[in-house]
Structure formats: C-alpha cells, structure tokens
Amino acid sequence: MKSLEYTYWKDGEFFLRYLNDYPDHMTQGNTLKELEEMLKSLYEDFSANENGVKQRGTLVVA
C-alpha cells in the first residue's frame, strides 16, 4: 500500500485538496471522504498516463 501526502482546506461549502506531488491539479468535494475518493481517482489517472504532469529532476553543473 502506498501513502501519499496531500494538502487541503475548506473554502465556503467545499473542501479543496491536491496531492503534494501534483500541486497543479486540485480537486474538490462536499466532504473529506468524497475528496479522498477524488484524489485516489486523480492519482490513478496520473499513474496510468503522466503526460502533462510536471516532473522533478536534478541538474548537476560543474
């Protein structure tokens, strides 16, 4: 089982959240439980196809 960290907050009626590894892709829900399901779905989409998902790299310079 893999654990993923996320950031969330409440804005009016909705909870907003994003996976910390993918901060450009937010999702929302009426409850925290609904929001967690949306994040799982988002992660599954990213796992299947990483086109358009920003990646991190390291550049070594002299």
SEKE-909434 format. One record per atom (N, C-alpha, C): residue number from 0; residue in three letters; x, y, z. Coordinates in Angstrom, 3 decimals. Each point is the difference from the previous one (the first is absolute). Layout:
N
<rec><n>NUM</n><res>ALA</res><east>X</east><north>Y</north><up>Z</up></rec>
...
end
This chain:
62
<rec><n>0</n><res>MET</res><east>0.850</east><north>-1.184</north><up>0.000</up></rec>
<rec><n>0</n><res>MET</res><east>-0.850</east><north>1.184</north><up>0.000</up></rec>
<rec><n>0</n><res>MET</res><east>0.889</east><north>1.237</north><up>0.000</up></rec>
<rec><n>1</n><res>LYS</res><east>-0.307</east><north>0.955</north><up>-0.843</up></rec>
<rec><n>1</n><res>LYS</res><east>0.774</east><north>1.231</north><up>-0.113</up></rec>
<rec><n>1</n><res>LYS</res><east>-0.734</east><north>1.128</north><up>0.711</up></rec>
<rec><n>2</n><res>SER</res><east>0.746</east><north>0.812</north><up>0.725</up></rec>
<rec><n>2</n><res>SER</res><east>-0.571</east><north>1.174</north><up>0.667</up></rec>
<rec><n>2</n><res>SER</res><east>0.409</east><north>1.248</north><up>-0.753</up></rec>
<rec><n>3</n><res>LEU</res><east>-0.935</east><north>0.899</north><up>-0.180</up></rec>
<rec><n>3</n><res>LEU</res><east>0.258</east><north>1.266</north><up>-0.683</up></rec>
<rec><n>3</n><res>LEU</res><east>-0.399</east><north>1.143</north><up>0.916</up></rec>
<rec><n>4</n><res>GLU</res><east>0.826</east><north>1.010</north><up>0.062</up></rec>
<rec><n>4</n><res>GLU</res><east>-0.335</east><north>1.180</north><up>0.791</up></rec>
<rec><n>4</n><res>GLU</res><east>-0.842</east><north>0.953</north><up>-0.839</up></rec>
<rec><n>5</n><res>TYR</res><east>-0.912</east><north>0.713</north><up>0.657</up></rec>
<rec><n>5</n><res>TYR</res><east>-0.834</east><north>0.973</north><up>-0.688</up></rec>
<rec><n>5</n><res>TYR</res><east>-0.188</east><north>1.226</north><up>0.878</up></rec>
<rec><n>6</n><res>THR</res><east>-0.417</east><north>1.072</north><up>-0.619</up></rec>
<rec><n>6</n><res>THR</res><east>-0.306</east><north>1.254</north><up>0.677</up></rec>
<rec><n>6</n><res>THR</res><east>-1.468</east><north>0.299</north><up>-0.264</up></rec>
<rec><n>7</n><res>TYR</res><east>-0.718</east><north>0.429</north><up>1.052</up></rec>
<rec><n>7</n><res>TYR</res><east>-1.424</east><north>0.318</north><up>-0.198</up></rec>
<rec><n>7</n><res>TYR</res><east>-0.418</east><north>1.176</north><up>0.870</up></rec>
<rec><n>8</n><res>TRP</res><east>-1.111</east><north>0.609</north><up>-0.380</up></rec>
<rec><n>8</n><res>TRP</res><east>-0.592</east><north>1.087</north><up>0.746</up></rec>
<rec><n>8</n><res>TRP</res><east>-1.464</east><north>0.099</north><up>-0.377</up></rec>
<rec><n>9</n><res>LYS</res><east>-0.757</east><north>0.700</north><up>0.819</up></rec>
<rec><n>9</n><res>LYS</res><east>-1.425</east><north>0.202</north><up>-0.287</up></rec>
<rec><n>9</n><res>LYS</res><east>-0.179</east><north>1.413</north><up>-0.517</up></rec>
<rec><n>10</n><res>ASP</res><east>-0.750</east><north>0.118</north><up>-1.091</up></rec>
<rec><n>10</n><res>ASP</res><east>-0.289</east><north>1.289</north><up>-0.610</up></rec>
<rec><n>10</n><res>ASP</res><east>-1.502</east><north>0.072</north><up>-0.203</up></rec>
<rec><n>11</n><res>GLY</res><east>-0.677</east><north>0.673</north><up>0.892</up></rec>
<rec><n>11</n><res>GLY</res><east>-1.462</east><north>0.046</north><up>-0.079</up></rec>
<rec><n>11</n><res>GLY</res><east>-0.582</east><north>-1.369</north><up>0.300</up></rec>
<rec><n>12</n><res>GLU</res><east>-0.777</east><north>-0.531</north><up>-0.933</up></rec>
<rec><n>12</n><res>GLU</res><east>-0.651</east><north>-1.298</north><up>0.173</up></rec>
<rec><n>12</n><res>GLU</res><east>0.907</east><north>-1.173</north><up>-0.349</up></rec>
<rec><n>13</n><res>PHE</res><east>1.072</east><north>0.242</north><up>-0.743</up></rec>
<rec><n>13</n><res>PHE</res><east>0.793</east><north>-1.085</north><up>-0.567</up></rec>
<rec><n>13</n><res>PHE</res><east>1.342</east><north>-0.169</north><up>0.689</up></rec>
<rec><n>14</n><res>PHE</res><east>0.477</east><north>-1.224</north><up>-0.043</up></rec>
<rec><n>14</n><res>PHE</res><east>1.366</east><north>-0.296</north><up>0.385</up></rec>
<rec><n>14</n><res>PHE</res><east>0.830</east><north>-0.043</north><up>-1.284</up></rec>
<rec><n>15</n><res>LEU</res><east>1.138</east><north>0.656</north><up>0.010</up></rec>
<rec><n>15</n><res>LEU</res><east>0.915</east><north>0.000</north><up>-1.143</up></rec>
<rec><n>15</n><res>LEU</res><east>1.260</east><north>-0.736</north><up>0.418</up></rec>
<rec><n>16</n><res>ARG</res><east>0.600</east><north>-0.697</north><up>-0.950</up></rec>
<rec><n>16</n><res>ARG</res><east>1.153</east><north>-0.811</north><up>0.342</up></rec>
<rec><n>16</n><res>ARG</res><east>0.816</east><north>-0.297</north><up>-1.233</up></rec>
<rec><n>17</n><res>TYR</res><east>1.296</east><north>-0.235</north><up>0.240</up></rec>
<rec><n>17</n><res>TYR</res><east>0.878</east><north>-0.485</north><up>-1.065</up></rec>
<rec><n>17</n><res>TYR</res><east>1.025</east><north>-0.942</north><up>0.608</up></rec>
<rec><n>18</n><res>LEU</res><east>0.471</east><north>-0.913</north><up>-0.832</up></rec>
<rec><n>18</n><res>LEU</res><east>1.084</east><north>-0.875</north><up>0.399</up></rec>
<rec><n>18</n><res>LEU</res><east>1.279</east><north>0.828</north><up>-0.009</up></rec>
<rec><n>19</n><res>ASN</res><east>0.811</east><north>-0.101</north><up>1.037</up></rec>
<rec><n>19</n><res>ASN</res><east>1.196</east><north>0.838</north><up>0.092</up></rec>
<rec><n>19</n><res>ASN</res><east>0.960</east><north>-0.227</north><up>-1.160</up></rec>
<rec><n>20</n><res>ASP</res><east>0.020</east><north>-1.196</north><up>-0.569</up></rec>
<rec><n>20</n><res>ASP</res><east>0.851</east><north>-0.258</north><up>-1.163</up></rec>
<rec><n>20</n><res>ASP</res><east>-0.552</east><north>0.625</north><up>-1.276</up></rec>
<rec><n>21</n><res>TYR</res><east>-1.266</east><north>0.393</north><up>-0.004</up></rec>
<rec><n>21</n><res>TYR</res><east>-0.660</east><north>0.566</north><up>-1.185</up></rec>
<rec><n>21</n><res>TYR</res><east>-0.790</east><north>1.253</north><up>0.387</up></rec>
<rec><n>22</n><res>PRO</res><east>0.664</east><north>1.056</north><up>0.490</up></rec>
<rec><n>22</n><res>PRO</res><east>-0.729</east><north>1.164</north><up>0.522</up></rec>
<rec><n>22</n><res>PRO</res><east>-0.776</east><north>0.793</north><up>-1.040</up></rec>
<rec><n>23</n><res>ASP</res><east>0.289</east><north>-0.203</north><up>-1.273</up></rec>
<rec><n>23</n><res>ASP</res><east>-0.725</east><north>0.740</north><up>-1.040</up></rec>
<rec><n>23</n><res>ASP</res><east>-1.366</east><north>-0.596</north><up>-0.305</up></rec>
<rec><n>24</n><res>HIS</res><east>-0.315</east><north>-1.133</north><up>0.607</up></rec>
<rec><n>24</n><res>HIS</res><east>-1.239</east><north>-0.710</north><up>-0.316</up></rec>
<rec><n>24</n><res>HIS</res><east>-0.863</east><north>-0.126</north><up>1.258</up></rec>
<rec><n>25</n><res>MET</res><east>-0.862</east><north>0.996</north><up>0.194</up></rec>
<rec><n>25</n><res>MET</res><east>-0.873</east><north>-0.008</north><up>1.180</up></rec>
<rec><n>25</n><res>MET</res><east>-1.311</east><north>-0.703</north><up>-0.314</up></rec>
<rec><n>26</n><res>THR</res><east>-0.626</east><north>-0.462</north><up>1.065</up></rec>
<rec><n>26</n><res>THR</res><east>-1.333</east><north>-0.568</north><up>-0.119</up></rec>
<rec><n>26</n><res>THR</res><east>-0.823</east><north>0.496</north><up>1.174</up></rec>
<rec><n>27</n><res>GLN</res><east>-1.304</east><north>-0.181</north><up>-0.071</up></rec>
<rec><n>27</n><res>GLN</res><east>-0.862</east><north>0.472</north><up>1.079</up></rec>
<rec><n>27</n><res>GLN</res><east>-1.074</east><north>-1.024</north><up>0.299</up></rec>
<rec><n>28</n><res>GLY</res><east>-0.592</east><north>0.139</north><up>1.173</up></rec>
<rec><n>28</n><res>GLY</res><east>-1.085</east><north>-0.887</north><up>0.388</up></rec>
<rec><n>28</n><res>GLY</res><east>-0.823</east><north>0.620</north><up>1.108</up></rec>
<rec><n>29</n><res>ASN</res><east>-1.178</east><north>-0.566</north><up>0.224</up></rec>
<rec><n>29</n><res>ASN</res><east>-0.876</east><north>0.502</north><up>1.054</up></rec>
<rec><n>29</n><res>ASN</res><east>0.426</east><north>-0.495</north><up>1.378</up></rec>
<rec><n>30</n><res>THR</res><east>0.657</east><north>-1.153</north><up>0.055</up></rec>
<rec><n>30</n><res>THR</res><east>0.477</east><north>-0.575</north><up>1.248</up></rec>
<rec><n>30</n><res>THR</res><east>1.449</east><north>-0.439</north><up>-0.175</up></rec>
<rec><n>31</n><res>LEU</res><east>0.680</east><north>-0.219</north><up>1.109</up></rec>
<rec><n>31</n><res>LEU</res><east>1.373</east><north>-0.482</north><up>-0.084</up></rec>
<rec><n>31</n><res>LEU</res><east>0.051</east><north>-1.394</north><up>-0.608</up></rec>
<rec><n>32</n><res>LYS</res><east>-0.976</east><north>-0.840</north><up>0.316</up></rec>
<rec><n>32</n><res>LYS</res><east>-0.037</east><north>-1.354</north><up>-0.560</up></rec>
<rec><n>32</n><res>LYS</res><east>-0.142</east><north>0.057</north><up>-1.522</up></rec>
<rec><n>33</n><res>GLU</res><east>-0.916</east><north>0.827</north><up>-0.491</up></rec>
<rec><n>33</n><res>GLU</res><east>-0.180</east><north>0.161</north><up>-1.446</up></rec>
<rec><n>33</n><res>GLU</res><east>1.292</east><north>0.520</north><up>-0.634</up></rec>
<rec><n>34</n><res>LEU</res><east>0.654</east><north>0.935</north><up>0.679</up></rec>
<rec><n>34</n><res>LEU</res><east>1.227</east><north>0.573</north><up>-0.518</up></rec>
<rec><n>34</n><res>LEU</res><east>1.116</east><north>-1.032</north><up>-0.089</up></rec>
<rec><n>35</n><res>GLU</res><east>0.102</east><north>-0.885</north><up>0.984</up></rec>
<rec><n>35</n><res>GLU</res><east>1.011</east><north>-1.053</north><up>-0.041</up></rec>
<rec><n>35</n><res>GLU</res><east>-0.233</east><north>-0.943</north><up>-1.182</up></rec>
<rec><n>36</n><res>GLU</res><east>-1.243</east><north>-0.299</north><up>-0.291</up></rec>
<rec><n>36</n><res>GLU</res><east>-0.309</east><north>-0.847</north><up>-1.160</up></rec>
<rec><n>36</n><res>GLU</res><east>0.411</east><north>0.697</north><up>-1.297</up></rec>
<rec><n>37</n><res>MET</res><east>-0.225</east><north>1.307</north><up>-0.068</up></rec>
<rec><n>37</n><res>MET</res><east>0.382</east><north>0.758</north><up>-1.191</up></rec>
<rec><n>37</n><res>MET</res><east>1.523</east><north>-0.002</north><up>-0.159</up></rec>
<rec><n>38</n><res>LEU</res><east>0.734</east><north>0.125</north><up>1.114</up></rec>
<rec><n>38</n><res>LEU</res><east>1.463</east><north>-0.012</north><up>-0.060</up></rec>
<rec><n>38</n><res>LEU</res><east>0.528</east><north>-1.359</north><up>-0.429</up></rec>
<rec><n>39</n><res>LYS</res><east>-0.634</east><north>-1.068</north><up>0.459</up></rec>
<rec><n>39</n><res>LYS</res><east>0.408</east><north>-1.345</north><up>-0.421</up></rec>
<rec><n>39</n><res>LYS</res><east>-0.174</east><north>-0.142</north><up>-1.506</up></rec>
<rec><n>40</n><res>SER</res><east>-1.107</east><north>0.484</north><up>-0.505</up></rec>
<rec><n>40</n><res>SER</res><east>-0.259</east><north>-0.047</north><up>-1.435</up></rec>
<rec><n>40</n><res>SER</res><east>1.026</east><north>0.833</north><up>-0.770</up></rec>
<rec><n>41</n><res>LEU</res><east>0.320</east><north>1.178</north><up>0.516</up></rec>
<rec><n>41</n><res>LEU</res><east>0.996</east><north>0.863</north><up>-0.631</up></rec>
<rec><n>41</n><res>LEU</res><east>1.351</east><north>-0.700</north><up>-0.039</up></rec>
<rec><n>42</n><res>TYR</res><east>0.396</east><north>-0.632</north><up>1.089</up></rec>
<rec><n>42</n><res>TYR</res><east>1.279</east><north>-0.703</north><up>0.046</up></rec>
<rec><n>42</n><res>TYR</res><east>0.024</east><north>-1.167</north><up>-0.990</up></rec>
<rec><n>43</n><res>GLU</res><east>-1.098</east><north>-0.724</north><up>-0.096</up></rec>
<rec><n>43</n><res>GLU</res><east>-0.079</east><north>-1.111</north><up>-0.961</up></rec>
<rec><n>43</n><res>GLU</res><east>0.163</east><north>0.507</north><up>-1.428</up></rec>
<rec><n>44</n><res>ASP</res><east>-0.591</east><north>1.147</north><up>-0.304</up></rec>
<rec><n>44</n><res>ASP</res><east>0.156</east><north>0.598</north><up>-1.328</up></rec>
<rec><n>44</n><res>ASP</res><east>1.462</east><north>0.345</north><up>-0.268</up></rec>
<rec><n>45</n><res>PHE</res><east>0.666</east><north>0.591</north><up>0.985</up></rec>
<rec><n>45</n><res>PHE</res><east>1.406</east><north>0.362</north><up>-0.161</up></rec>
<rec><n>45</n><res>PHE</res><east>0.876</east><north>-1.228</north><up>-0.134</up></rec>
<rec><n>46</n><res>SER</res><east>-0.299</east><north>-1.035</north><up>0.739</up></rec>
<rec><n>46</n><res>SER</res><east>0.801</east><north>-1.223</north><up>-0.055</up></rec>
<rec><n>46</n><res>SER</res><east>-0.095</east><north>-0.658</north><up>-1.371</up></rec>
<rec><n>47</n><res>ALA</res><east>-1.161</east><north>0.104</north><up>-0.624</up></rec>
<rec><n>47</n><res>ALA</res><east>-0.216</east><north>-0.624</north><up>-1.299</up></rec>
<rec><n>47</n><res>ALA</res><east>0.597</east><north>0.822</north><up>-1.137</up></rec>
<rec><n>48</n><res>ASN</res><east>0.021</east><north>1.322</north><up>0.160</up></rec>
<rec><n>48</n><res>ASN</res><east>0.441</east><north>0.867</north><up>-1.090</up></rec>
<rec><n>48</n><res>ASN</res><east>0.607</east><north>1.264</north><up>0.591</up></rec>
<rec><n>49</n><res>GLU</res><east>1.303</east><north>0.159</north><up>-0.095</up></rec>
<rec><n>49</n><res>GLU</res><east>0.651</east><north>1.159</north><up>0.599</up></rec>
<rec><n>49</n><res>GLU</res><east>0.180</east><north>1.163</north><up>-0.965</up></rec>
<rec><n>50</n><res>ASN</res><east>-0.629</east><north>-0.037</north><up>-1.168</up></rec>
<rec><n>50</n><res>ASN</res><east>0.053</east><north>1.138</north><up>-0.914</up></rec>
<rec><n>50</n><res>ASN</res><east>-0.642</east><north>1.203</north><up>0.666</up></rec>
<rec><n>51</n><res>GLY</res><east>0.666</east><north>1.115</north><up>-0.039</up></rec>
<rec><n>51</n><res>GLY</res><east>-0.544</east><north>1.224</north><up>0.578</up></rec>
<rec><n>51</n><res>GLY</res><east>0.239</east><north>0.143</north><up>1.486</up></rec>
<rec><n>52</n><res>VAL</res><east>0.584</east><north>-1.010</north><up>0.635</up></rec>
<rec><n>52</n><res>VAL</res><east>0.279</east><north>0.070</north><up>1.421</up></rec>
<rec><n>52</n><res>VAL</res><east>1.437</east><north>0.464</north><up>0.175</up></rec>
<rec><n>53</n><res>LYS</res><east>0.191</east><north>1.060</north><up>0.751</up></rec>
<rec><n>53</n><res>LYS</res><east>1.345</east><north>0.515</north><up>0.210</up></rec>
<rec><n>53</n><res>LYS</res><east>0.824</east><north>-0.996</north><up>0.812</up></rec>
<rec><n>54</n><res>GLN</res><east>1.228</east><north>-0.164</north><up>-0.397</up></rec>
<rec><n>54</n><res>GLN</res><east>0.929</east><north>-0.910</north><up>0.673</up></rec>
<rec><n>54</n><res>GLN</res><east>1.136</east><north>0.805</north><up>0.606</up></rec>
<rec><n>55</n><res>ARG</res><east>0.701</east><north>-0.594</north><up>0.957</up></rec>
<rec><n>55</n><res>ARG</res><east>1.155</east><north>0.647</north><up>0.609</up></rec>
<rec><n>55</n><res>ARG</res><east>1.261</east><north>-0.691</north><up>-0.496</up></rec>
<rec><n>56</n><res>GLY</res><east>1.051</east><north>0.772</north><up>-0.127</up></rec>
<rec><n>56</n><res>GLY</res><east>1.288</east><north>-0.548</north><up>-0.390</up></rec>
<rec><n>56</n><res>GLY</res><east>1.109</east><north>0.743</north><up>0.704</up></rec>
<rec><n>57</n><res>THR</res><east>1.198</east><north>-0.482</north><up>-0.137</up></rec>
<rec><n>57</n><res>THR</res><east>1.171</east><north>0.631</north><up>0.585</up></rec>
<rec><n>57</n><res>THR</res><east>1.024</east><north>0.227</north><up>-1.089</up></rec>
<rec><n>58</n><res>LEU</res><east>0.514</east><north>1.199</north><up>-0.081</up></rec>
<rec><n>58</n><res>LEU</res><east>1.015</east><north>0.343</north><up>-0.978</up></rec>
<rec><n>58</n><res>LEU</res><east>1.306</east><north>0.203</north><up>0.752</up></rec>
<rec><n>59</n><res>VAL</res><east>1.027</east><north>-0.700</north><up>-0.421</up></rec>
<rec><n>59</n><res>VAL</res><east>1.318</east><north>0.141</north><up>0.611</up></rec>
<rec><n>59</n><res>VAL</res><east>0.836</east><north>0.871</north><up>-0.922</up></rec>
<rec><n>60</n><res>VAL</res><east>0.533</east><north>1.091</north><up>0.550</up></rec>
<rec><n>60</n><res>VAL</res><east>0.838</east><north>0.900</north><up>-0.787</up></rec>
<rec><n>60</n><res>VAL</res><east>1.375</east><north>0.094</north><up>0.666</up></rec>
<rec><n>61</n><res>ALA</res><east>0.998</east><north>0.271</north><up>-0.794</up></rec>
<rec><n>61</n><res>ALA</res><east>1.390</east><north>0.042</north><up>0.513</up></rec>
<rec><n>61</n><res>ALA</res><east>0.234</east><north>1.205</north><up>0.861</up></rec>
end
